[in-house]
Amino acid sequence: MGEEIEKGATETCHVVRLNRFAGLRHRVGHGHSTIYRRMAEGKFPRQMQVGGDAVA
């Protein structure tokens, strides 16, 4: 679930990028309804709690 980047000669770490909803809509070119419907169908990653009331 994320991309791997080289960290030194022997270590690899995973980077997870979280997008806020407004940026995500712009990036994928779909509206709220389409994104929420695809989340419900399991065809799009679900939201994650990132703190307080914020999700990404």
VMD Tcl script that builds the backbone (N, CA, C; Angstrom):
set m [mol new atoms 168]
animate dup $m
set s [atomselect $m all]
$s set {name element resname resid chain x y z} {
  {N N MET 1 A 0.841 -1.174 0.000}
  {CA C MET 1 A 0.000 0.000 0.000}
  {C C MET 1 A 0.878 1.225 0.000}
  {N N GLY 2 A 1.581 1.654 -0.656}
  {CA C GLY 2 A 2.461 2.790 -0.637}
  {C C GLY 2 A 3.628 2.469 -1.502}
  {N N GLU 3 A 4.428 3.447 -1.727}
  {CA C GLU 3 A 5.583 3.196 -2.570}
  {C C GLU 3 A 6.807 2.974 -1.711}
  {N N GLU 4 A 7.719 2.221 -2.225}
  {CA C GLU 4 A 8.953 1.956 -1.489}
  {C C GLU 4 A 10.023 2.921 -1.957}
  {N N ILE 5 A 10.804 3.407 -1.015}
  {CA C ILE 5 A 11.937 4.251 -1.368}
  {C C ILE 5 A 13.172 3.682 -0.691}
  {N N GLU 6 A 14.293 3.859 -1.316}
  {CA C GLU 6 A 15.555 3.376 -0.752}
  {C C GLU 6 A 15.966 4.295 0.385}
  {N N LYS 7 A 16.361 3.713 1.495}
  {CA C LYS 7 A 16.819 4.477 2.651}
  {C C LYS 7 A 18.150 3.872 3.061}
  {N N GLY 8 A 19.192 4.382 2.525}
  {CA C GLY 8 A 20.502 3.820 2.805}
  {C C GLY 8 A 20.748 2.593 1.946}
  {N N ALA 9 A 21.800 1.861 2.244}
  {CA C ALA 9 A 22.179 0.721 1.423}
  {C C ALA 9 A 21.332 -0.515 1.691}
  {N N THR 10 A 20.861 -0.690 2.925}
  {CA C THR 10 A 20.172 -1.940 3.251}
  {C C THR 10 A 18.736 -1.758 3.725}
  {N N GLU 11 A 18.273 -0.532 3.900}
  {CA C GLU 11 A 16.926 -0.304 4.428}
  {C C GLU 11 A 15.974 0.169 3.336}
  {N N THR 12 A 14.746 -0.266 3.417}
  {CA C THR 12 A 13.683 0.219 2.548}
  {C C THR 12 A 12.545 0.661 3.451}
  {N N CYS 13 A 11.965 1.819 3.168}
  {CA C CYS 13 A 10.823 2.258 3.962}
  {C C CYS 13 A 9.646 2.507 3.022}
  {N N HIS 14 A 8.442 2.356 3.538}
  {CA C HIS 14 A 7.231 2.568 2.760}
  {C C HIS 14 A 6.701 3.962 3.029}
  {N N VAL 15 A 6.281 4.638 1.967}
  {CA C VAL 15 A 5.721 5.976 2.085}
  {C C VAL 15 A 4.249 5.889 1.697}
  {N N VAL 16 A 3.383 6.357 2.571}
  {CA C VAL 16 A 1.954 6.386 2.289}
  {C C VAL 16 A 1.560 7.837 2.100}
  {N N ARG 17 A 0.932 8.128 0.982}
  {CA C ARG 17 A 0.487 9.493 0.713}
  {C C ARG 17 A -1.007 9.580 0.951}
  {N N LEU 18 A -1.401 10.523 1.784}
  {CA C LEU 18 A -2.810 10.729 2.085}
  {C C LEU 18 A -3.272 12.011 1.415}
  {N N ASN 19 A -4.404 11.957 0.757}
  {CA C ASN 19 A -4.961 13.118 0.058}
  {C C ASN 19 A -6.226 13.578 0.759}
  {N N ARG 20 A -6.363 14.879 0.927}
  {CA C ARG 20 A -7.622 15.425 1.435}
  {C C ARG 20 A -8.636 15.394 0.311}
  {N N PHE 21 A -9.918 15.462 0.634}
  {CA C PHE 21 A -10.969 15.215 -0.336}
  {C C PHE 21 A -10.953 16.192 -1.511}
  {N N ALA 22 A -10.778 17.467 -1.246}
  {CA C ALA 22 A -10.791 18.451 -2.335}
  {C C ALA 22 A -9.670 18.180 -3.334}
  {N N GLY 23 A -8.487 17.883 -2.833}
  {CA C GLY 23 A -7.372 17.568 -3.723}
  {C C GLY 23 A -7.591 16.262 -4.463}
  {N N LEU 24 A -8.210 15.312 -3.804}
  {CA C LEU 24 A -8.499 14.024 -4.413}
  {C C LEU 24 A -9.493 14.190 -5.555}
  {N N ARG 25 A -10.542 14.957 -5.339}
  {CA C ARG 25 A -11.538 15.188 -6.400}
  {C C ARG 25 A -10.867 15.780 -7.625}
  {N N HIS 26 A -10.002 16.735 -7.410}
  {CA C HIS 26 A -9.291 17.365 -8.529}
  {C C HIS 26 A -8.388 16.353 -9.223}
  {N N ARG 27 A -7.723 15.530 -8.454}
  {CA C ARG 27 A -6.759 14.582 -9.000}
  {C C ARG 27 A -7.412 13.467 -9.824}
  {N N VAL 28 A -8.533 12.910 -9.328}
  {CA C VAL 28 A -9.164 11.794 -10.035}
  {C C VAL 28 A -10.251 12.245 -11.002}
  {N N GLY 29 A -10.712 13.477 -10.877}
  {CA C GLY 29 A -11.701 14.000 -11.813}
  {C C GLY 29 A -13.117 13.492 -11.604}
  {N N HIS 30 A -13.457 13.069 -10.384}
  {CA C HIS 30 A -14.808 12.603 -10.075}
  {C C HIS 30 A -15.392 13.469 -8.968}
  {N N GLY 31 A -16.706 13.499 -8.886}
  {CA C GLY 31 A -17.400 14.258 -7.854}
  {C C GLY 31 A -17.547 13.457 -6.573}
  {N N HIS 32 A -18.116 14.114 -5.550}
  {CA C HIS 32 A -18.318 13.481 -4.249}
  {C C HIS 32 A -19.088 12.170 -4.355}
  {N N SER 33 A -20.217 12.210 -5.058}
  {CA C SER 33 A -21.096 11.039 -5.127}
  {C C SER 33 A -20.392 9.836 -5.724}
  {N N THR 34 A -19.654 10.055 -6.795}
  {CA C THR 34 A -18.956 8.955 -7.455}
  {C C THR 34 A -17.891 8.363 -6.547}
  {N N ILE 35 A -17.136 9.213 -5.882}
  {CA C ILE 35 A -16.073 8.731 -4.992}
  {C C ILE 35 A -16.671 7.944 -3.831}
  {N N TYR 36 A -17.722 8.484 -3.178}
  {CA C TYR 36 A -18.349 7.768 -2.058}
  {C C TYR 36 A -18.969 6.447 -2.513}
  {N N ARG 37 A -19.584 6.431 -3.697}
  {CA C ARG 37 A -20.182 5.199 -4.212}
  {C C ARG 37 A -19.100 4.148 -4.455}
  {N N ARG 38 A -17.973 4.560 -5.027}
  {CA C ARG 38 A -16.890 3.607 -5.277}
  {C C ARG 38 A -16.263 3.117 -3.973}
  {N N MET 39 A -16.215 3.959 -2.950}
  {CA C MET 39 A -15.744 3.504 -1.634}
  {C C MET 39 A -16.663 2.415 -1.107}
  {N N ALA 40 A -17.978 2.632 -1.224}
  {CA C ALA 40 A -18.957 1.664 -0.732}
  {C C ALA 40 A -18.869 0.346 -1.501}
  {N N GLU 41 A -18.548 0.409 -2.790}
  {CA C GLU 41 A -18.424 -0.793 -3.619}
  {C C GLU 41 A -17.090 -1.502 -3.415}
  {N N GLY 42 A -16.174 -0.860 -2.706}
  {CA C GLY 42 A -14.852 -1.443 -2.498}
  {C C GLY 42 A -13.917 -1.239 -3.677}
  {N N LYS 43 A -14.242 -0.306 -4.567}
  {CA C LYS 43 A -13.425 -0.040 -5.751}
  {C C LYS 43 A -12.506 1.170 -5.567}
  {N N PHE 44 A -12.544 1.751 -4.391}
  {CA C PHE 44 A -11.742 2.944 -4.101}
  {C C PHE 44 A -11.335 2.859 -2.638}
  {N N PRO 45 A -10.127 3.287 -2.272}
  {CA C PRO 45 A -9.696 3.202 -0.869}
  {C C PRO 45 A -10.610 4.000 0.058}
  {N N ARG 46 A -10.863 3.451 1.243}
  {CA C ARG 46 A -11.702 4.114 2.233}
  {C C ARG 46 A -10.931 5.260 2.883}
  {N N GLN 47 A -11.673 6.141 3.527}
  {CA C GLN 47 A -11.069 7.255 4.240}
  {C C GLN 47 A -10.389 6.756 5.508}
  {N N MET 48 A -9.377 7.499 5.949}
  {CA C MET 48 A -8.675 7.190 7.191}
  {C C MET 48 A -8.754 8.403 8.098}
  {N N GLN 49 A -8.945 8.172 9.382}
  {CA C GLN 49 A -8.935 9.249 10.371}
  {C C GLN 49 A -7.500 9.710 10.555}
  {N N VAL 50 A -7.247 11.009 10.396}
  {CA C VAL 50 A -5.886 11.526 10.548}
  {C C VAL 50 A -5.735 12.444 11.755}
  {N N GLY 51 A -6.820 12.652 12.486}
  {CA C GLY 51 A -6.749 13.459 13.696}
  {C C GLY 51 A -7.993 14.299 13.873}
  {N N GLY 52 A -8.528 14.288 15.076}
  {CA C GLY 52 A -9.728 15.082 15.347}
  {C C GLY 52 A -10.850 14.681 14.410}
  {N N ASP 53 A -11.405 15.658 13.723}
  {CA C ASP 53 A -12.465 15.390 12.754}
  {C C ASP 53 A -11.939 15.273 11.334}
  {N N ALA 54 A -10.624 15.299 11.170}
  {CA C ALA 54 A -10.027 15.280 9.835}
  {C C ALA 54 A -9.868 13.853 9.308}
  {N N VAL 55 A -10.207 13.689 8.042}
  {CA C VAL 55 A -9.988 12.414 7.356}
  {C C VAL 55 A -9.232 12.684 6.061}
  {N N ALA 56 A -8.586 11.661 5.571}
  {CA C ALA 56 A -7.847 11.792 4.312}
  {C C ALA 56 A -7.985 10.499 3.535}
}
mol reanalyze $m
mol bondsrecalc $m
mol representation Tube
mol addrep $m
